[in-house]
């Protein structure tokens, strides 16, 4: 088998330019996939390699979209829900048990009565009515000390998603609290 001199041409050209390329770092192309719908990765890699500008966190006091400081959310007044008799709403939705309450006397009394049950089923609390920051922080700290999670939550969407019109309300998926022991006058 005889090798044609043309086979050595690329090697000779490479050797001719070797001294000039030696000063530059060698970057071998990496081909992950080559096909009709392949997209070059170089622009993405270059954007990752560029240094990111350092932001001055103190100068940027504007909250990000969707994040509102606590003070701007209070007082929180329910728009679709109203205070009613405590009850349990059963849902077929695969949700973690949660409850809806306000910071009114009736909701706080219901919370005190049902606390052991809420803790036993690991329910999360949505507070849809809060008057001021100090009362909210006091309630949140007491709930956290008892092992309960509470969050301020505007009441929008609860009526459409679960048919809820009143609070305090406990929402549970099937198989949890088969007895109605958190309804009117419950624990």
SVG drawing of the C-alpha trace seen along z (x, -y; Angstrom):
<svg xmlns="http://www.w3.org/2000/svg" viewBox="-70 -54 78 56">
<polyline fill="none" stroke="black" stroke-width="0.4" points="0.0,0.0 1.5,-3.3 0.7,-6.6 0.2,-9.6 2.2,-12.7 -1.1,-14.7 -1.9,-12.9 1.1,-14.7 0.0,-18.1 -2.1,-19.1 0.7,-17.9 3.3,-20.0 1.0,-23.1 0.5,-22.6 4.2,-22.3 4.9,-25.4 2.6,-27.5 3.6,-25.8 5.9,-28.5 3.3,-31.2 0.6,-29.1 2.8,-28.1 2.5,-31.6 -1.3,-31.3 -3.1,-28.9 -4.3,-25.8 -8.1,-25.6 -9.3,-22.4 -13.0,-22.5 -15.3,-20.3 -18.1,-18.9 -20.9,-17.5 -23.4,-16.9 -23.4,-17.8 -26.7,-17.5 -29.3,-19.4 -30.6,-21.2 -27.3,-21.8 -26.8,-25.1 -23.4,-26.6 -22.4,-26.7 -19.7,-29.3 -21.9,-32.4 -23.3,-30.8 -19.8,-29.8 -18.4,-33.2 -21.2,-34.9 -20.5,-32.7 -16.8,-33.5 -17.3,-37.2 -16.9,-38.8 -20.2,-39.8 -20.5,-43.4 -20.4,-43.9 -23.6,-45.4 -23.8,-47.7 -26.5,-46.2 -26.9,-49.3 -27.4,-51.5 -30.1,-49.1 -33.0,-49.7 -35.7,-49.1 -37.5,-45.8 -37.5,-43.2 -40.7,-42.7 -43.1,-40.5 -41.3,-41.1 -42.9,-43.7 -41.7,-44.9 -43.9,-43.9 -44.8,-47.4 -46.3,-47.9 -48.6,-44.9 -50.1,-46.0 -52.9,-46.5 -54.0,-43.4 -57.7,-43.4 -59.6,-40.5 -61.4,-41.4 -63.2,-38.2 -63.4,-36.4 -65.4,-37.3 -65.3,-36.3 -67.6,-33.3 -68.0,-30.2 -64.8,-28.0 -65.1,-25.0 -63.2,-22.3 -63.0,-22.2 -62.2,-18.9 -60.5,-19.0 -59.5,-16.3 -56.5,-18.4 -53.2,-16.9 -52.2,-19.7 -50.5,-20.0 -53.1,-20.8 -53.4,-24.6 -55.6,-27.0 -56.9,-30.5 -57.4,-32.9 -57.4,-36.5 -56.0,-38.4 -59.5,-39.0 -60.5,-37.6 -62.6,-34.8 -59.7,-33.6 -57.2,-33.8 -59.5,-31.9 -60.0,-29.2 -56.2,-29.0 -55.7,-28.5 -58.3,-25.7 -57.1,-23.9 -53.4,-24.3 -52.7,-20.7 -54.6,-19.4 -52.9,-21.8 -49.5,-20.8 -50.3,-17.1 -51.3,-17.3 -48.4,-19.8 -50.8,-22.5 -49.5,-25.8 -51.3,-29.0 -52.3,-31.8 -53.2,-35.0 -55.6,-37.0 -56.3,-39.8 -53.7,-41.7 -54.0,-45.3 -50.4,-46.3 -46.8,-45.2 -46.3,-44.8 -49.3,-42.6 -48.4,-40.5 -44.8,-40.0 -46.0,-39.1 -48.4,-36.4 -45.8,-35.1 -43.2,-34.7 -45.7,-33.0 -46.7,-30.6 -43.1,-29.9 -42.3,-29.1 -45.2,-26.7 -43.9,-25.0 -46.5,-26.5 -45.8,-28.3 -47.8,-31.4 -47.5,-33.7 -49.4,-36.8 -51.5,-35.9 -53.9,-38.1 -57.2,-36.2 -57.3,-36.4 -57.7,-33.0 -58.9,-31.0 -62.6,-31.4 -61.9,-30.2 -59.5,-27.4 -61.3,-26.0 -64.7,-27.6 -63.7,-29.3 -65.8,-32.3 -65.2,-32.5 -62.4,-32.2 -61.2,-30.7 -61.0,-27.6 -58.9,-24.4 -58.4,-22.8 -57.4,-19.2 -56.9,-16.5 -58.6,-13.1 -57.5,-10.8 -56.7,-13.6 -59.1,-14.3 -61.8,-11.9 -63.8,-13.2 -65.0,-16.8 -63.0,-17.6 -62.0,-21.1 -65.3,-22.4 -67.6,-24.6 -66.6,-24.4 -63.8,-21.9 -60.7,-21.5"/>
</svg>
